[in-house]
Amino acid sequence: MVATKPFVVGGSIEFRMELAEGLKDFLIHCRLELYNRIIFRYEVFM
């Protein structure tokens, strides 16, 4: 993830919202990856 704006302490609300959205997407992506791996292993071993 590349930040286009320089980080400012107590920066703009828009920037913080972008950061929060990015973090949320990242966490969701990680969760899906983990879920897919578990499902894959389950299918392979059963």
MMTF fields as JSON, N, C-alpha, C and O atoms, coordinates in Angstrom:
{
  "mmtfVersion": "1.0.0",
  "mmtfProducer": "UNKNOWN",
  "numBonds": 183,
  "numAtoms": 184,
  "numGroups": 46,
  "numChains": 1,
  "numModels": 1,
  "chainsPerModel": [1],
  "groupsPerChain": [46],
  "chainIdList": ["A"],
  "bondAtomList": [4, 2, 8, 6, 12, 10, 16, 14, 20, 18, 24, 22, 28, 26, 32, 30, 36, 34, 40, 38, 44, 42, 48, 46, 52, 50, 56, 54, 60, 58, 64, 62, 68, 66, 72, 70, 76, 74, 80, 78, 84, 82, 88, 86, 92, 90, 96, 94, 100, 98, 104, 102, 108, 106, 112, 110, 116, 114, 120, 118, 124, 122, 128, 126, 132, 130, 136, 134, 140, 138, 144, 142, 148, 146, 152, 150, 156, 154, 160, 158, 164, 162, 168, 166, 172, 170, 176, 174, 180, 178],
  "bondOrderList": [1, 1, 1, 1, 1, 1, 1, 1, 1, 1, 1, 1, 1, 1, 1, 1, 1, 1, 1, 1, 1, 1, 1, 1, 1, 1, 1, 1, 1, 1, 1, 1, 1, 1, 1, 1, 1, 1, 1, 1, 1, 1, 1, 1, 1],
  "groupList": [{"groupName": "MET", "atomNameList": ["N", "CA", "C", "O"], "elementList": ["N", "C", "C", "O"], "formalChargeList": [0, 0, 0, 0], "bondAtomList": [1, 0, 2, 1, 3, 2], "bondOrderList": [1, 1, 2], "singleLetterCode": "M", "chemCompType": "L-PEPTIDE LINKING"}, {"groupName": "VAL", "atomNameList": ["N", "CA", "C", "O"], "elementList": ["N", "C", "C", "O"], "formalChargeList": [0, 0, 0, 0], "bondAtomList": [1, 0, 2, 1, 3, 2], "bondOrderList": [1, 1, 2], "singleLetterCode": "V", "chemCompType": "L-PEPTIDE LINKING"}, {"groupName": "ALA", "atomNameList": ["N", "CA", "C", "O"], "elementList": ["N", "C", "C", "O"], "formalChargeList": [0, 0, 0, 0], "bondAtomList": [1, 0, 2, 1, 3, 2], "bondOrderList": [1, 1, 2], "singleLetterCode": "A", "chemCompType": "L-PEPTIDE LINKING"}, {"groupName": "THR", "atomNameList": ["N", "CA", "C", "O"], "elementList": ["N", "C", "C", "O"], "formalChargeList": [0, 0, 0, 0], "bondAtomList": [1, 0, 2, 1, 3, 2], "bondOrderList": [1, 1, 2], "singleLetterCode": "T", "chemCompType": "L-PEPTIDE LINKING"}, {"groupName": "LYS", "atomNameList": ["N", "CA", "C", "O"], "elementList": ["N", "C", "C", "O"], "formalChargeList": [0, 0, 0, 0], "bondAtomList": [1, 0, 2, 1, 3, 2], "bondOrderList": [1, 1, 2], "singleLetterCode": "K", "chemCompType": "L-PEPTIDE LINKING"}, {"groupName": "PRO", "atomNameList": ["N", "CA", "C", "O"], "elementList": ["N", "C", "C", "O"], "formalChargeList": [0, 0, 0, 0], "bondAtomList": [1, 0, 2, 1, 3, 2], "bondOrderList": [1, 1, 2], "singleLetterCode": "P", "chemCompType": "L-PEPTIDE LINKING"}, {"groupName": "PHE", "atomNameList": ["N", "CA", "C", "O"], "elementList": ["N", "C", "C", "O"], "formalChargeList": [0, 0, 0, 0], "bondAtomList": [1, 0, 2, 1, 3, 2], "bondOrderList": [1, 1, 2], "singleLetterCode": "F", "chemCompType": "L-PEPTIDE LINKING"}, {"groupName": "GLY", "atomNameList": ["N", "CA", "C", "O"], "elementList": ["N", "C", "C", "O"], "formalChargeList": [0, 0, 0, 0], "bondAtomList": [1, 0, 2, 1, 3, 2], "bondOrderList": [1, 1, 2], "singleLetterCode": "G", "chemCompType": "PEPTIDE LINKING"}, {"groupName": "SER", "atomNameList": ["N", "CA", "C", "O"], "elementList": ["N", "C", "C", "O"], "formalChargeList": [0, 0, 0, 0], "bondAtomList": [1, 0, 2, 1, 3, 2], "bondOrderList": [1, 1, 2], "singleLetterCode": "S", "chemCompType": "L-PEPTIDE LINKING"}, {"groupName": "ILE", "atomNameList": ["N", "CA", "C", "O"], "elementList": ["N", "C", "C", "O"], "formalChargeList": [0, 0, 0, 0], "bondAtomList": [1, 0, 2, 1, 3, 2], "bondOrderList": [1, 1, 2], "singleLetterCode": "I", "chemCompType": "L-PEPTIDE LINKING"}, {"groupName": "GLU", "atomNameList": ["N", "CA", "C", "O"], "elementList": ["N", "C", "C", "O"], "formalChargeList": [0, 0, 0, 0], "bondAtomList": [1, 0, 2, 1, 3, 2], "bondOrderList": [1, 1, 2], "singleLetterCode": "E", "chemCompType": "L-PEPTIDE LINKING"}, {"groupName": "ARG", "atomNameList": ["N", "CA", "C", "O"], "elementList": ["N", "C", "C", "O"], "formalChargeList": [0, 0, 0, 0], "bondAtomList": [1, 0, 2, 1, 3, 2], "bondOrderList": [1, 1, 2], "singleLetterCode": "R", "chemCompType": "L-PEPTIDE LINKING"}, {"groupName": "LEU", "atomNameList": ["N", "CA", "C", "O"], "elementList": ["N", "C", "C", "O"], "formalChargeList": [0, 0, 0, 0], "bondAtomList": [1, 0, 2, 1, 3, 2], "bondOrderList": [1, 1, 2], "singleLetterCode": "L", "chemCompType": "L-PEPTIDE LINKING"}, {"groupName": "ASP", "atomNameList": ["N", "CA", "C", "O"], "elementList": ["N", "C", "C", "O"], "formalChargeList": [0, 0, 0, 0], "bondAtomList": [1, 0, 2, 1, 3, 2], "bondOrderList": [1, 1, 2], "singleLetterCode": "D", "chemCompType": "L-PEPTIDE LINKING"}, {"groupName": "HIS", "atomNameList": ["N", "CA", "C", "O"], "elementList": ["N", "C", "C", "O"], "formalChargeList": [0, 0, 0, 0], "bondAtomList": [1, 0, 2, 1, 3, 2], "bondOrderList": [1, 1, 2], "singleLetterCode": "H", "chemCompType": "L-PEPTIDE LINKING"}, {"groupName": "CYS", "atomNameList": ["N", "CA", "C", "O"], "elementList": ["N", "C", "C", "O"], "formalChargeList": [0, 0, 0, 0], "bondAtomList": [1, 0, 2, 1, 3, 2], "bondOrderList": [1, 1, 2], "singleLetterCode": "C", "chemCompType": "L-PEPTIDE LINKING"}, {"groupName": "TYR", "atomNameList": ["N", "CA", "C", "O"], "elementList": ["N", "C", "C", "O"], "formalChargeList": [0, 0, 0, 0], "bondAtomList": [1, 0, 2, 1, 3, 2], "bondOrderList": [1, 1, 2], "singleLetterCode": "Y", "chemCompType": "L-PEPTIDE LINKING"}, {"groupName": "ASN", "atomNameList": ["N", "CA", "C", "O"], "elementList": ["N", "C", "C", "O"], "formalChargeList": [0, 0, 0, 0], "bondAtomList": [1, 0, 2, 1, 3, 2], "bondOrderList": [1, 1, 2], "singleLetterCode": "N", "chemCompType": "L-PEPTIDE LINKING"}],
  "groupTypeList": [0, 1, 2, 3, 4, 5, 6, 1, 1, 7, 7, 8, 9, 10, 6, 11, 0, 10, 12, 2, 10, 7, 12, 4, 13, 6, 12, 9, 14, 15, 11, 12, 10, 12, 16, 17, 11, 9, 9, 6, 11, 16, 10, 1, 6, 0],
  "groupIdList": [1, 2, 3, 4, 5, 6, 7, 8, 9, 10, 11, 12, 13, 14, 15, 16, 17, 18, 19, 20, 21, 22, 23, 24, 25, 26, 27, 28, 29, 30, 31, 32, 33, 34, 35, 36, 37, 38, 39, 40, 41, 42, 43, 44, 45, 46],
  "secStructList": [7, 7, 7, 1, 1, 7, 7, 7, 6, 6, 7, 7, 2, 2, 2, 2, 2, 2, 2, 2, 2, 2, 2, 2, 2, 2, 2, 2, 2, 2, 2, 2, 2, 2, 2, 2, 2, 2, 2, 2, 2, 2, 2, 2, 2, 7],
  "xCoordList": [0.851, 0.0, 0.886, 1.741, 0.678, 1.488, 0.669, -0.432, 1.211, 0.528, 0.911, 2.09, -0.096, 0.187, 0.453, 1.2, -0.17, 0.021, 1.058, 1.148, 1.838, 2.782, 2.018, 0.964, 2.562, 1.876, 2.05, 3.164, 0.918, 0.946, 0.282, -0.809, 0.939, 0.373, -0.909, -0.914, -2.006, -3.303, -3.712, -4.278, -3.417, -3.674, -5.143, -6.002, -5.409, -6.776, -7.681, -7.226, -8.953, -9.937, -10.011, -10.132, -9.94, -10.013, -8.89, -9.097, -7.692, -6.536, -6.734, -6.437, -7.237, -7.456, -8.51, -8.391, -9.548, -10.593, -9.998, -10.289, -9.161, -8.503, -7.682, -7.718, -6.945, -6.092, -6.936, -6.588, -8.04, -8.928, -9.515, -9.58, -9.943, -10.51, -9.469, -9.758, -8.258, -7.184, -6.891, -6.69, -6.869, -6.589, -7.696, -7.428, -8.942, -10.078, -9.99, -10.159, -9.721, -9.607, -8.488, -8.63, -7.367, -6.216, -6.586, -6.246, -7.286, -7.671, -8.646, -8.539, -9.598, -10.567, -9.835, -10.123, -8.89, -8.116, -7.356, -7.354, -6.712, -5.958, -6.876, -6.529, -8.049, -9.0, -9.449, -9.549, -9.721, -10.147, -9.04, -9.302, -7.804, -6.671, -6.583, -6.432, -6.677, -6.592, -7.725, -7.505, -8.929, -10.108, -9.927, -10.22, -9.442, -9.234, -8.208, -8.378, -7.153, -6.13, -6.692, -6.408, -7.495, -8.082, -9.008, -8.967, -9.843, -10.766, -9.981, -10.331, -8.92, -8.098, -7.506, -7.556, -6.952, -6.349, -7.405, -7.175, -8.562, -9.656, -10.049, -10.248, -10.159, -10.539, -9.464, -9.773, -8.205, -7.105, -7.061, -6.861, -7.243, -7.121, -8.369, -8.279, -9.514, -10.723, -10.942, -11.917],
  "yCoordList": [-1.195, 0.0, 1.244, 1.407, 2.099, 3.308, 4.504, 4.74, 5.253, 6.466, 7.609, 7.93, 8.22, 9.304, 10.604, 11.458, 10.748, 11.979, 11.752, 10.654, 12.771, 12.632, 12.5, 13.108, 11.702, 11.501, 12.712, 13.162, 13.226, 14.374, 13.943, 13.373, 14.214, 13.842, 14.639, 15.866, 13.923, 14.591, 15.127, 16.215, 14.345, 14.756, 14.94, 14.897, 15.143, 15.42, 14.225, 13.083, 14.506, 13.456, 12.51, 11.297, 13.063, 12.217, 11.191, 10.018, 11.658, 10.763, 9.65, 8.485, 10.027, 9.013, 8.013, 6.82, 8.49, 7.593, 6.619, 5.423, 7.146, 6.288, 5.214, 4.047, 5.616, 4.694, 3.601, 2.421, 4.002, 3.046, 2.069, 0.867, 2.586, 1.723, 0.724, -0.462, 1.216, 0.346, -0.762, -1.916, -0.403, -1.371, -2.421, -3.613, -1.961, -2.875, -3.867, -5.072, -3.346, -4.213, -5.227, -6.399, -4.765, -5.63, -6.764, -7.922, -6.427, -7.441, -8.438, -9.641, -7.939, -8.822, -9.764, -10.96, -9.222, -10.019, -11.123, -12.273, -10.776, -11.761, -12.857, -14.038, -12.462, -13.428, -14.384, -15.591, -13.833, -14.676, -15.633, -16.799, -15.146, -15.999, -17.176, -18.324, -16.882, -17.912, -18.921, -20.131, -18.415, -19.257, -20.171, -21.365, -19.608, -20.405, -21.501, -22.618, -21.205, -22.211, -23.34, -24.513, -22.976, -24.002, -24.899, -26.122, -24.286, -25.05, -25.962, -27.128, -25.426, -26.2, -27.422, -28.528, -27.233, -28.348, -29.381, -30.586, -28.889, -29.783, -30.654, -31.861, -30.031, -30.779, -31.781, -32.887, -31.396, -32.28, -33.503, -34.623, -33.295, -34.402, -35.273, -36.409, -34.774, -35.587, -36.467, -37.217],
  "zCoordList": [0.0, 0.0, 0.0, 0.87, -0.961, -1.065, -0.61, -1.107, 0.334, 0.804, -0.12, -0.275, -0.733, -1.67, -0.941, -1.419, 0.231, 1.004, 2.092, 2.643, 2.407, 3.513, 4.828, 5.014, 5.729, 7.003, 7.905, 8.173, 8.363, 9.27, 10.567, 10.554, 11.682, 12.977, 13.173, 13.065, 13.465, 13.582, 12.225, 12.114, 11.191, 9.809, 9.494, 10.375, 8.219, 7.781, 8.052, 8.12, 8.203, 8.469, 7.269, 7.44, 6.06, 4.863, 4.864, 4.556, 5.217, 5.222, 6.248, 5.984, 7.417, 8.458, 8.02, 8.302, 7.328, 6.841, 5.823, 5.851, 4.924, 3.931, 4.614, 4.226, 5.632, 6.362, 7.023, 6.971, 7.638, 8.304, 7.292, 7.55, 6.139, 5.102, 4.614, 4.45, 4.386, 3.92, 4.917, 4.538, 6.191, 7.238, 7.299, 7.447, 7.182, 7.217, 6.061, 6.253, 4.848, 3.68, 3.878, 3.528, 4.446, 4.676, 5.634, 5.391, 6.724, 7.701, 7.094, 7.331, 6.31, 5.666, 4.717, 4.677, 3.956, 3.012, 3.748, 3.311, 4.86, 5.642, 6.147, 6.106, 6.624, 7.153, 6.054, 6.275, 4.859, 3.747, 3.334, 3.039, 3.312, 2.954, 3.918, 3.5, 5.196, 6.227, 6.054, 6.115, 5.838, 5.659, 4.455, 4.527, 3.342, 2.131, 2.362, 1.872, 3.093, 3.37, 4.216, 3.971, 5.219, 6.084, 5.266, 5.394, 4.423, 3.582, 2.644, 2.466, 2.049, 1.119, 1.813, 1.273, 2.995, 3.736, 4.085, 3.987, 4.493, 4.869, 3.677, 3.821, 2.494, 1.296, 0.903, 0.461, 1.064, 0.689, 1.604, 1.134, 2.895, 3.839, 3.954, 4.419, 3.547, 3.68, 2.457, 2.403]
}
